[in-house]
Amino acid sequence: MTAYDMLSEPIRKYIRDKKWESLRPIQEAAIQKIMTTDTNYVLISRTASGKTEAAFLPILSKVNFKEQGVKVLYISPLIALINDQFTRVEQLCMYLDVPVTKWHGEASKGQKDRLIKDPAGIMLITPESIEAMFVNKPHNVRHLFSDLEYVVIDEIHSFLGSDRGVHLQSLLNRLQKVNHKKFSIVGLSATVSDANQYIELKDFLGTSENTKIIRDNTPKPINAVFKYFPGTVEELPLDLLKDLYVRTRESKVLIFPNTRGRVEEVAVKLKQISDKVGGHKNYFAHHSSVDKEVREYVEFFAKNSTLQNFAISCTSTLELGIDIGNVDEVVQIDATHSIASLIQRVGRSGRREDKASNLFLYATTEWSLIQSLACWLLYKEQYIEPISVNKKPYDVLVHQILSIVKGRSGITLRELLEDFADNSTFKDITAEETEEIIDHLREIDFLEKLGNEYIIGIEGEKVVNTKDFYSLFNTPTFFKVGNQGVKIGELPLSPQIRENENIYLSAKIWKIINIDYQTKKIEVIPAKDGKKPMFLGDGADTAHQIRQKMLEVLVSKEEFDFLDKDGQEIVNMLRKEFSIFDINHPETDRPLLSSNEKLIFYSFTSSKINRTLSFIMNVLGIDHHLDKDILFEIEHSQSDFVSIMKNIDWEAMNLNKIMTDMAEDIPKMLDFSKWGIYLPVHYQAELLKSRYFDFEGCRDYLQRLRCIEN
């Protein structure tokens, strides 16, 4: 029986009405498996290959929606993605007369009320909205979700290796507990390739033996062009912008700079060039600080502009699967920090089956060019960064303790410990550790004991009774930016935000004339003084393999046909500089340049290991400076630097005490963990050790290290 024949007649009619000539490979494979088993599946296939339908065609054919209860829960990392997918799923469900309900902070209250009155069909939701339901309306959780048959998790890779992913794991465990029978999970992803990642994915969904991977390896042709234009952190080179304008003026294009400030700069300056030469006006900025209505207009315009060209300068807000229609080209300005991100971005172009993806990459510094080449070469080797697994997520445990106590309005210690013993998310955290954390929460008034039961304490109430409680990520303080009563967008408060400074926002330049800290509002006027706007940047960690590949590029003789003449000259120049080092094994050899004033140690390793190396040097009293996250400048007096680093007495260093002191003395070090600050201090130290630093990776790196001197 063919995959098409296995589907129900209403779904087959949907396919006929859509005039599909055939099913996509991922759809064929998924239908055969999902229709005949109750196994968990992860569907891995490139962007725009029909993964959503691959999950929903068989699920809708298989599930009996005449039975009471929400039968399918679709979980997404983004509200925008829910709004986007809602239309596609609703169209499908019309053929079955199955209701589809969006459930998030911006969704219709009337729709939600109807669903509570008569639970049925499919719900689209974020993890944070599930959490809010557990905390505020736990009876609704059981009422709505006790008959679930399928959970579909979109962009599942975006959850892996993060607190938000651990949180989702815990929520899935809690949903399973209220369910009458075991539901099946289908995850969707474009960016998982490594066998080790398969293991992590299977663990993420519960039981490895009950989870299978379905992968579509159909290659997608990609045309890549790399160009080099030397620039500065403060401003992009005009020649780059002119070249970018000429290359993209007759295309539909997404442009990915790496920061919000640069996103705005690109949108403003391309529009200025276009205005001067009489080109189109469709230049937009799209990122989380842009007003929601403006973002939605940009998405709508892109999706519906069959005749008009456009250029959207954006952050990762358009990296995930929001459908903005067909894009001709993707532009990346300076290196991505991860291969996963590059895969997502490249996949946004050439969405039609017969079209190649087009990538233009501009580099503005030597190291950005080398990192871009390294990322591209690893991308072609199908490498993706390993997932960092948090085996003991103490900080997420704090959040879930508060959530369960609040939702139950009183619970005994035995019941609370049983809840966590049954939750596989916390299987590596002992009952004794959990009890110690509960005792600490009681000491700081986050919990209170009444008789045998725990309830939320006075200090806990202040935290639990806010919208911010439902999420595991820190939300910066945003100020609304407006001009004469018209909202333009929002900006996170930072020391750079000052009166009389110019800023980029919504593809225009504005001058800040007033900041009201009480109402959290910034008043701006159009800037006409020619003063350069502030550049608002942010950083991200880069993996060891990318840095190692950079060194491989520098010691190889390979010419790159996709690289322009200026770029190839920079590569050749750097290769000449590094030719003084006899590097034969880039996996272990590292250059050490010695001059009269200082040593320069090129570490070529991950951001986390670099952070750890810097920390160790501080402990050992080695005067140093880490530059560009690539090299360490060290005082020449430390000529025995290599010997010191190779012979570290890790036991004598007493890392636990140093980490504990650091957690107590510099609380901001824990900014990466929203709930870590409420842990006993030695658990805070454990978080620092395992999440901010990488001591295990660092020890291994130093043991294998061979410094090659000039």
FIVEX-164625 format. One line per field, with one value per residue (C-alpha): residue number from 1; residue in three letters; x, y, z. Coordinates in steps of 0.1 Angstrom, whole numbers, plus 5000, padded with zeros to 4 digits. Layout:
residues N
resi <- c(NUM:...)
resn <- c(ALA:...)
u <- c(X:...)
v <- c(Y:...)
w <- c(Z:...)
***
This chain:
residues 710
resi <- c(1:2:3:4:5:6:7:8:9:10:11:12:13:14:15:16:17:18:19:20:21:22:23:24:25:26:27:28:29:30:31:32:33:34:35:36:37:38:39:40:41:42:43:44:45:46:47:48:49:50:51:52:53:54:55:56:57:58:59:60:61:62:63:64:65:66:67:68:69:70:71:72:73:74:75:76:77:78:79:80:81:82:83:84:85:86:87:88:89:90:91:92:93:94:95:96:97:98:99:100:101:102:103:104:105:106:107:108:109:110:111:112:113:114:115:116:117:118:119:120:121:122:123:124:125:126:127:128:129:130:131:132:133:134:135:136:137:138:139:140:141:142:143:144:145:146:147:148:149:150:151:152:153:154:155:156:157:158:159:160:161:162:163:164:165:166:167:168:169:170:171:172:173:174:175:176:177:178:179:180:181:182:183:184:185:186:187:188:189:190:191:192:193:194:195:196:197:198:199:200:201:202:203:204:205:206:207:208:209:210:211:212:213:214:215:216:217:218:219:220:221:222:223:224:225:226:227:228:229:230:231:232:233:234:235:236:237:238:239:240:241:242:243:244:245:246:247:248:249:250:251:252:253:254:255:256:257:258:259:260:261:262:263:264:265:266:267:268:269:270:271:272:273:274:275:276:277:278:279:280:281:282:283:284:285:286:287:288:289:290:291:292:293:294:295:296:297:298:299:300:301:302:303:304:305:306:307:308:309:310:311:312:313:314:315:316:317:318:319:320:321:322:323:324:325:326:327:328:329:330:331:332:333:334:335:336:337:338:339:340:341:342:343:344:345:346:347:348:349:350:351:352:353:354:355:356:357:358:359:360:361:362:363:364:365:366:367:368:369:370:371:372:373:374:375:376:377:378:379:380:381:382:383:384:385:386:387:388:389:390:391:392:393:394:395:396:397:398:399:400:401:402:403:404:405:406:407:408:409:410:411:412:413:414:415:416:417:418:419:420:421:422:423:424:425:426:427:428:429:430:431:432:433:434:435:436:437:438:439:440:441:442:443:444:445:446:447:448:449:450:451:452:453:454:455:456:457:458:459:460:461:462:463:464:465:466:467:468:469:470:471:472:473:474:475:476:477:478:479:480:481:482:483:484:485:486:487:488:489:490:491:492:493:494:495:496:497:498:499:500:501:502:503:504:505:506:507:508:509:510:511:512:513:514:515:516:517:518:519:520:521:522:523:524:525:526:527:528:529:530:531:532:533:534:535:536:537:538:539:540:541:542:543:544:545:546:547:548:549:550:551:552:553:554:555:556:557:558:559:560:561:562:563:564:565:566:567:568:569:570:571:572:573:574:575:576:577:578:579:580:581:582:583:584:585:586:587:588:589:590:591:592:593:594:595:596:597:598:599:600:601:602:603:604:605:606:607:608:609:610:611:612:613:614:615:616:617:618:619:620:621:622:623:624:625:626:627:628:629:630:631:632:633:634:635:636:637:638:639:640:641:642:643:644:645:646:647:648:649:650:651:652:653:654:655:656:657:658:659:660:661:662:663:664:665:666:667:668:669:670:671:672:673:674:675:676:677:678:679:680:681:682:683:684:685:686:687:688:689:690:691:692:693:694:695:696:697:698:699:700:701:702:703:704:705:706:707:708:709:710)
resn <- c(MET:THR:ALA:TYR:ASP:MET:LEU:SER:GLU:PRO:ILE:ARG:LYS:TYR:ILE:ARG:ASP:LYS:LYS:TRP:GLU:SER:LEU:ARG:PRO:ILE:GLN:GLU:ALA:ALA:ILE:GLN:LYS:ILE:MET:THR:THR:ASP:THR:ASN:TYR:VAL:LEU:ILE:SER:ARG:THR:ALA:SER:GLY:LYS:THR:GLU:ALA:ALA:PHE:LEU:PRO:ILE:LEU:SER:LYS:VAL:ASN:PHE:LYS:GLU:GLN:GLY:VAL:LYS:VAL:LEU:TYR:ILE:SER:PRO:LEU:ILE:ALA:LEU:ILE:ASN:ASP:GLN:PHE:THR:ARG:VAL:GLU:GLN:LEU:CYS:MET:TYR:LEU:ASP:VAL:PRO:VAL:THR:LYS:TRP:HIS:GLY:GLU:ALA:SER:LYS:GLY:GLN:LYS:ASP:ARG:LEU:ILE:LYS:ASP:PRO:ALA:GLY:ILE:MET:LEU:ILE:THR:PRO:GLU:SER:ILE:GLU:ALA:MET:PHE:VAL:ASN:LYS:PRO:HIS:ASN:VAL:ARG:HIS:LEU:PHE:SER:ASP:LEU:GLU:TYR:VAL:VAL:ILE:ASP:GLU:ILE:HIS:SER:PHE:LEU:GLY:SER:ASP:ARG:GLY:VAL:HIS:LEU:GLN:SER:LEU:LEU:ASN:ARG:LEU:GLN:LYS:VAL:ASN:HIS:LYS:LYS:PHE:SER:ILE:VAL:GLY:LEU:SER:ALA:THR:VAL:SER:ASP:ALA:ASN:GLN:TYR:ILE:GLU:LEU:LYS:ASP:PHE:LEU:GLY:THR:SER:GLU:ASN:THR:LYS:ILE:ILE:ARG:ASP:ASN:THR:PRO:LYS:PRO:ILE:ASN:ALA:VAL:PHE:LYS:TYR:PHE:PRO:GLY:THR:VAL:GLU:GLU:LEU:PRO:LEU:ASP:LEU:LEU:LYS:ASP:LEU:TYR:VAL:ARG:THR:ARG:GLU:SER:LYS:VAL:LEU:ILE:PHE:PRO:ASN:THR:ARG:GLY:ARG:VAL:GLU:GLU:VAL:ALA:VAL:LYS:LEU:LYS:GLN:ILE:SER:ASP:LYS:VAL:GLY:GLY:HIS:LYS:ASN:TYR:PHE:ALA:HIS:HIS:SER:SER:VAL:ASP:LYS:GLU:VAL:ARG:GLU:TYR:VAL:GLU:PHE:PHE:ALA:LYS:ASN:SER:THR:LEU:GLN:ASN:PHE:ALA:ILE:SER:CYS:THR:SER:THR:LEU:GLU:LEU:GLY:ILE:ASP:ILE:GLY:ASN:VAL:ASP:GLU:VAL:VAL:GLN:ILE:ASP:ALA:THR:HIS:SER:ILE:ALA:SER:LEU:ILE:GLN:ARG:VAL:GLY:ARG:SER:GLY:ARG:ARG:GLU:ASP:LYS:ALA:SER:ASN:LEU:PHE:LEU:TYR:ALA:THR:THR:GLU:TRP:SER:LEU:ILE:GLN:SER:LEU:ALA:CYS:TRP:LEU:LEU:TYR:LYS:GLU:GLN:TYR:ILE:GLU:PRO:ILE:SER:VAL:ASN:LYS:LYS:PRO:TYR:ASP:VAL:LEU:VAL:HIS:GLN:ILE:LEU:SER:ILE:VAL:LYS:GLY:ARG:SER:GLY:ILE:THR:LEU:ARG:GLU:LEU:LEU:GLU:ASP:PHE:ALA:ASP:ASN:SER:THR:PHE:LYS:ASP:ILE:THR:ALA:GLU:GLU:THR:GLU:GLU:ILE:ILE:ASP:HIS:LEU:ARG:GLU:ILE:ASP:PHE:LEU:GLU:LYS:LEU:GLY:ASN:GLU:TYR:ILE:ILE:GLY:ILE:GLU:GLY:GLU:LYS:VAL:VAL:ASN:THR:LYS:ASP:PHE:TYR:SER:LEU:PHE:ASN:THR:PRO:THR:PHE:PHE:LYS:VAL:GLY:ASN:GLN:GLY:VAL:LYS:ILE:GLY:GLU:LEU:PRO:LEU:SER:PRO:GLN:ILE:ARG:GLU:ASN:GLU:ASN:ILE:TYR:LEU:SER:ALA:LYS:ILE:TRP:LYS:ILE:ILE:ASN:ILE:ASP:TYR:GLN:THR:LYS:LYS:ILE:GLU:VAL:ILE:PRO:ALA:LYS:ASP:GLY:LYS:LYS:PRO:MET:PHE:LEU:GLY:ASP:GLY:ALA:ASP:THR:ALA:HIS:GLN:ILE:ARG:GLN:LYS:MET:LEU:GLU:VAL:LEU:VAL:SER:LYS:GLU:GLU:PHE:ASP:PHE:LEU:ASP:LYS:ASP:GLY:GLN:GLU:ILE:VAL:ASN:MET:LEU:ARG:LYS:GLU:PHE:SER:ILE:PHE:ASP:ILE:ASN:HIS:PRO:GLU:THR:ASP:ARG:PRO:LEU:LEU:SER:SER:ASN:GLU:LYS:LEU:ILE:PHE:TYR:SER:PHE:THR:SER:SER:LYS:ILE:ASN:ARG:THR:LEU:SER:PHE:ILE:MET:ASN:VAL:LEU:GLY:ILE:ASP:HIS:HIS:LEU:ASP:LYS:ASP:ILE:LEU:PHE:GLU:ILE:GLU:HIS:SER:GLN:SER:ASP:PHE:VAL:SER:ILE:MET:LYS:ASN:ILE:ASP:TRP:GLU:ALA:MET:ASN:LEU:ASN:LYS:ILE:MET:THR:ASP:MET:ALA:GLU:ASP:ILE:PRO:LYS:MET:LEU:ASP:PHE:SER:LYS:TRP:GLY:ILE:TYR:LEU:PRO:VAL:HIS:TYR:GLN:ALA:GLU:LEU:LEU:LYS:SER:ARG:TYR:PHE:ASP:PHE:GLU:GLY:CYS:ARG:ASP:TYR:LEU:GLN:ARG:LEU:ARG:CYS:ILE:GLU:ASN)
u <- c(5000:5014:5017:4990:4966:4972:4958:4921:4899:4894:4932:4936:4910:4931:4962:4942:4927:4962:4972:5003:5020:5035:5044:5078:5104:5100:5062:5063:5086:5067:5032:5044:5058:5034:5003:5015:5032:5029:5066:5081:5096:5119:5116:5148:5147:5158:5138:5106:5106:5071:5079:5047:5026:5047:5036:5000:4989:4993:4983:4950:4943:4950:4934:4897:4887:4851:4863:4863:4894:4923:4939:4970:4992:5015:5043:5064:5093:5077:5043:5049:5055:5022:5004:5020:5014:4978:4967:4983:4970:4935:4933:4941:4916:4887:4886:4879:4858:4884:4887:4922:4929:4958:4967:4991:4991:4980:4953:4916:4900:4867:4885:4901:4868:4851:4878:4876:4838:4842:4878:4884:4907:4942:4958:4989:5008:5043:5059:5054:5016:5016:5035:5010:4982:4999:5004:4971:4945:4958:4923:4922:4954:4937:4904:4921:4950:4940:4931:4961:4973:5001:5024:5042:5073:5083:5119:5129:5166:5160:5151:5181:5209:5190:5172:5141:5145:5149:5118:5099:5111:5097:5064:5061:5066:5039:5015:5021:5012:4977:4971:4950:4973:5008:5009:5033:5057:5068:5097:5105:5139:5161:5194:5203:5228:5253:5248:5255:5228:5204:5211:5204:5172:5160:5168:5150:5118:5120:5130:5157:5143:5109:5122:5132:5148:5135:5159:5157:5192:5181:5209:5199:5222:5237:5254:5278:5297:5321:5334:5357:5354:5375:5354:5351:5329:5312:5302:5299:5321:5302:5316:5301:5267:5269:5279:5251:5226:5235:5235:5200:5181:5162:5156:5136:5163:5169:5200:5214:5238:5247:5234:5203:5223:5238:5203:5190:5222:5218:5181:5186:5217:5203:5171:5192:5211:5179:5163:5193:5191:5154:5151:5123:5114:5109:5137:5127:5143:5129:5140:5125:5127:5107:5070:5049:5025:5055:5070:5037:5033:5069:5061:5027:5043:5071:5046:5023:5046:5046:5056:5076:5112:5122:5151:5145:5175:5169:5182:5174:5137:5134:5158:5132:5104:5080:5067:5075:5072:5099:5132:5157:5188:5202:5229:5251:5272:5302:5305:5276:5285:5272:5267:5231:5223:5239:5219:5186:5195:5207:5175:5154:5162:5154:5123:5108:5119:5137:5156:5190:5197:5218:5241:5262:5286:5303:5332:5345:5375:5403:5391:5355:5365:5384:5355:5331:5352:5355:5317:5310:5335:5320:5285:5295:5309:5274:5289:5267:5277:5273:5244:5255:5235:5227:5227:5219:5196:5193:5180:5151:5143:5139:5114:5095:5093:5077:5053:5041:5036:5017:4996:4987:4980:4997:5017:5035:5073:5067:5043:5067:5097:5075:5066:5103:5112:5087:5100:5129:5141:5157:5168:5204:5194:5191:5161:5186:5197:5161:5152:5182:5170:5135:5149:5168:5137:5120:5149:5147:5109:5101:5083:5065:5054:5019:5015:5027:5022:5044:5028:5044:5061:5060:5091:5080:5046:5065:5081:5054:5026:5042:5040:5077:5075:5064:5097:5131:5149:5158:5137:5157:5139:5125:5116:5088:5102:5077:5075:5046:5024:5032:5050:5081:5094:5112:5148:5165:5179:5217:5243:5244:5209:5212:5195:5209:5222:5211:5197:5186:5151:5125:5149:5151:5175:5161:5174:5166:5151:5138:5140:5113:5125:5092:5070:5098:5093:5118:5107:5125:5124:5138:5176:5188:5222:5243:5256:5265:5239:5251:5259:5241:5259:5257:5279:5275:5297:5315:5323:5358:5354:5348:5380:5400:5387:5399:5434:5431:5422:5453:5477:5462:5469:5433:5420:5383:5365:5336:5359:5365:5400:5403:5392:5417:5445:5436:5437:5471:5485:5474:5487:5521:5521:5513:5538:5565:5548:5554:5518:5511:5482:5456:5437:5465:5491:5487:5509:5529:5545:5573:5586:5606:5575:5550:5539:5509:5492:5466:5442:5418:5393:5357:5345:5338:5373:5388:5368:5381:5417:5414:5400:5429:5455:5439:5441:5478:5487:5495:5490:5471:5445:5421:5416:5388:5382:5411:5444:5459:5485:5507:5535:5569:5580:5558:5582:5574:5537:5534:5550:5527:5496:5506:5514:5484:5477:5439:5433:5454:5435:5403:5379:5348:5359:5369:5336:5316:5335:5328:5291:5289:5311:5300:5263:5262:5282:5250:5231:5230:5206:5173:5166:5201:5203:5177:5199:5221:5255:5274:5248:5253:5290:5281:5261:5291:5314:5293:5276:5296:5330:5342:5368:5365:5370:5398:5418:5415:5426:5456:5466:5466:5481:5514:5526:5545:5568:5581)
v <- c(5000:5034:5062:5082:5052:5049:5084:5090:5101:5137:5141:5125:5151:5179:5166:5164:5199:5213:5197:5181:5159:5137:5135:5147:5121:5130:5128:5094:5080:5096:5085:5048:5049:5071:5054:5019:5025:5045:5051:5086:5101:5130:5141:5157:5175:5208:5240:5241:5203:5198:5186:5201:5181:5150:5150:5162:5142:5108:5121:5136:5104:5082:5100:5098:5134:5125:5114:5141:5161:5179:5151:5168:5194:5214:5231:5259:5280:5312:5328:5341:5305:5294:5322:5312:5274:5280:5289:5258:5234:5250:5245:5208:5204:5220:5188:5169:5194:5194:5226:5242:5266:5290:5293:5320:5355:5372:5346:5353:5347:5337:5308:5297:5298:5277:5251:5248:5244:5217:5203:5190:5189:5205:5231:5252:5265:5276:5259:5291:5289:5253:5264:5292:5267:5244:5273:5291:5267:5231:5218:5230:5209:5177:5187:5196:5172:5139:5124:5136:5112:5132:5160:5177:5198:5222:5234:5209:5217:5252:5236:5212:5221:5250:5257:5261:5226:5212:5230:5216:5181:5186:5199:5168:5145:5164:5163:5125:5121:5136:5117:5085:5067:5073:5099:5098:5126:5138:5163:5184:5198:5210:5211:5178:5156:5141:5106:5119:5144:5116:5101:5134:5138:5104:5111:5144:5126:5101:5066:5061:5027:5041:5070:5067:5092:5097:5117:5130:5134:5149:5174:5210:5228:5260:5288:5306:5338:5352:5388:5407:5444:5457:5476:5486:5475:5509:5511:5489:5500:5520:5498:5467:5484:5495:5460:5445:5470:5462:5424:5424:5453:5430:5402:5391:5389:5382:5398:5384:5407:5393:5421:5442:5474:5462:5450:5485:5500:5478:5486:5523:5526:5503:5524:5556:5542:5531:5565:5582:5560:5557:5521:5503:5514:5480:5479:5466:5458:5427:5418:5414:5451:5462:5468:5436:5452:5463:5429:5413:5438:5429:5392:5398:5420:5394:5365:5384:5404:5383:5412:5435:5429:5435:5433:5424:5429:5406:5387:5351:5362:5350:5321:5297:5284:5314:5313:5345:5329:5325:5343:5345:5351:5350:5374:5368:5398:5384:5349:5331:5318:5283:5259:5252:5289:5289:5259:5276:5308:5293:5272:5303:5308:5285:5272:5260:5224:5232:5262:5263:5283:5314:5326:5359:5362:5395:5396:5429:5416:5390:5367:5369:5359:5328:5319:5322:5299:5274:5274:5269:5240:5223:5230:5211:5183:5181:5189:5205:5215:5189:5195:5206:5185:5198:5166:5183:5212:5225:5259:5245:5223:5255:5268:5235:5232:5266:5258:5225:5240:5270:5248:5224:5252:5231:5198:5175:5169:5133:5141:5167:5143:5117:5141:5147:5110:5103:5131:5117:5153:5153:5117:5126:5149:5128:5131:5144:5172:5181:5182:5204:5229:5228:5236:5265:5279:5277:5296:5324:5326:5313:5284:5283:5252:5250:5218:5190:5210:5235:5266:5296:5319:5358:5363:5335:5352:5382:5360:5335:5360:5377:5369:5366:5335:5312:5314:5300:5328:5362:5390:5423:5455:5469:5506:5515:5539:5564:5596:5619:5591:5566:5535:5526:5497:5487:5487:5468:5492:5495:5521:5531:5544:5581:5614:5631:5599:5587:5552:5529:5515:5503:5511:5548:5570:5586:5610:5603:5634:5620:5588:5582:5555:5553:5547:5529:5551:5567:5597:5602:5625:5619:5625:5651:5661:5635:5621:5584:5562:5540:5505:5480:5446:5412:5381:5344:5313:5295:5258:5242:5225:5259:5273:5242:5244:5280:5268:5241:5268:5288:5258:5244:5254:5251:5278:5287:5293:5309:5336:5369:5382:5405:5377:5352:5378:5381:5343:5341:5369:5351:5318:5335:5348:5314:5296:5303:5276:5240:5228:5193:5183:5211:5190:5194:5219:5255:5285:5303:5336:5349:5385:5407:5423:5394:5359:5354:5321:5312:5290:5282:5267:5272:5304:5283:5268:5302:5316:5287:5292:5329:5320:5296:5322:5346:5320:5313:5350:5350:5385:5382:5396:5376:5392:5384:5351:5337:5346:5354:5381:5372:5391:5379:5374:5343:5325:5292:5297:5264:5244:5260:5253:5217:5209:5224:5207:5206:5191:5218:5245:5238:5248:5243:5269:5294:5289:5293:5325:5338:5330:5349:5378:5384:5374:5388:5358:5338:5361:5332:5313:5330:5307:5299:5328:5311:5280:5273:5289:5256:5246:5280:5271:5238:5258:5281:5251:5232:5259:5290:5273:5240:5226:5190:5203:5225:5197:5175:5204:5212:5175:5172:5206:5209:5245:5252:5281:5304)
w <- c(5000:4991:5017:4998:5001:5038:5044:5052:5023:5036:5037:5002:4990:5005:4986:4953:4958:4965:4931:4946:4920:4946:4983:4994:5005:5043:5039:5023:5050:5079:5068:5065:5100:5120:5106:5116:5150:5182:5184:5189:5158:5149:5113:5101:5067:5052:5055:5034:5027:5040:5076:5091:5067:5071:5108:5104:5073:5091:5126:5112:5093:5124:5153:5161:5167:5175:5209:5236:5245:5228:5208:5194:5210:5187:5207:5191:5204:5190:5191:5155:5144:5160:5142:5109:5113:5125:5089:5074:5101:5100:5062:5066:5095:5075:5055:5087:5105:5134:5155:5158:5187:5192:5229:5239:5254:5222:5213:5215:5249:5233:5215:5247:5266:5239:5241:5279:5276:5249:5247:5212:5182:5180:5202:5192:5222:5236:5266:5286:5281:5293:5324:5330:5329:5354:5378:5375:5362:5370:5367:5330:5323:5333:5317:5284:5281:5297:5263:5243:5216:5199:5208:5178:5187:5160:5156:5183:5179:5192:5226:5228:5252:5268:5301:5280:5266:5301:5311:5281:5291:5325:5312:5289:5319:5338:5309:5306:5342:5338:5306:5306:5282:5268:5240:5211:5203:5168:5167:5136:5128:5099:5118:5135:5117:5141:5155:5191:5186:5177:5212:5229:5209:5219:5255:5252:5242:5271:5261:5235:5225:5218:5196:5159:5136:5101:5080:5044:5030:4997:4989:4981:4956:4971:4952:4976:4970:4997:4996:5018:5026:5055:5080:5117:5146:5146:5109:5078:5048:5021:4994:5010:5012:4976:4964:4986:4971:4935:4941:4958:4943:4919:4944:4973:5000:5037:5052:5085:5103:5138:5160:5163:5159:5126:5114:5117:5101:5071:5066:5069:5047:5019:5019:5016:4986:4970:4975:4958:4927:4925:4935:4954:4990:5005:5030:5064:5098:5117:5152:5187:5195:5165:5173:5169:5144:5123:5124:5113:5085:5072:5073:5055:5029:5022:5019:4996:4974:4943:4920:4944:4955:4991:5015:5051:5075:5104:5134:5142:5144:5108:5112:5123:5101:5098:5063:5044:5010:4984:4990:4962:4983:5018:5028:5059:5071:5091:5104:5121:5156:5148:5119:5131:5126:5091:5081:5091:5073:5041:5040:5038:5001:4971:4988:4955:4948:4916:4929:4944:4976:4971:4998:4998:5027:5034:5059:5074:5094:5087:5115:5105:5070:5083:5106:5077:5056:5085:5091:5054:5050:5081:5068:5036:5057:5074:5108:5135:5170:5197:5221:5256:5280:5315:5335:5368:5360:5396:5385:5364:5394:5415:5390:5388:5426:5428:5399:5415:5449:5435:5412:5441:5466:5493:5490:5514:5511:5503:5475:5461:5462:5445:5417:5409:5413:5385:5363:5341:5335:5370:5371:5379:5408:5441:5465:5491:5468:5460:5497:5504:5477:5491:5526:5512:5494:5528:5544:5519:5523:5488:5505:5538:5558:5572:5592:5569:5537:5517:5502:5484:5509:5511:5489:5466:5460:5446:5419:5412:5407:5377:5340:5339:5361:5333:5313:5319:5300:5314:5299:5298:5309:5277:5273:5248:5221:5207:5186:5193:5207:5179:5191:5171:5190:5222:5234:5262:5288:5286:5296:5260:5260:5269:5260:5228:5215:5181:5176:5148:5151:5126:5097:5106:5127:5158:5184:5221:5237:5269:5290:5316:5340:5359:5329:5310:5279:5256:5235:5202:5172:5137:5137:5113:5128:5109:5142:5140:5158:5187:5178:5201:5199:5216:5216:5213:5220:5192:5192:5193:5159:5142:5157:5148:5113:5111:5119:5093:5067:5077:5073:5041:5005:4993:4970:4973:4940:4959:4975:4958:4949:4980:5003:4988:4992:5030:5033:5015:5037:5070:5056:5050:5087:5100:5077:5104:5125:5116:5123:5111:5134:5137:5162:5188:5175:5184:5174:5201:5188:5210:5207:5231:5247:5249:5240:5217:5222:5194:5213:5184:5207:5219:5237:5268:5269:5263:5292:5313:5302:5311:5345:5352:5341:5366:5394:5385:5383:5346:5332:5299:5276:5254:5220:5195:5214:5193:5209:5243:5247:5276:5294:5282:5317:5316:5293:5311:5302:5283:5312:5338:5317:5310:5346:5365:5398:5394:5429:5446:5428:5449:5421:5443:5468:5440:5423:5456:5464:5428:5431:5464:5454:5418:5415:5380:5369:5371:5347:5323:5347:5356:5386:5397:5421:5443:5449:5478:5470:5464:5438:5422:5421:5403:5377:5370:5368:5343:5323:5322:5321:5306:5330:5316:5280:5291:5309:5278:5256:5277:5280:5242:5235:5216:5214:5181:5186:5159)
***
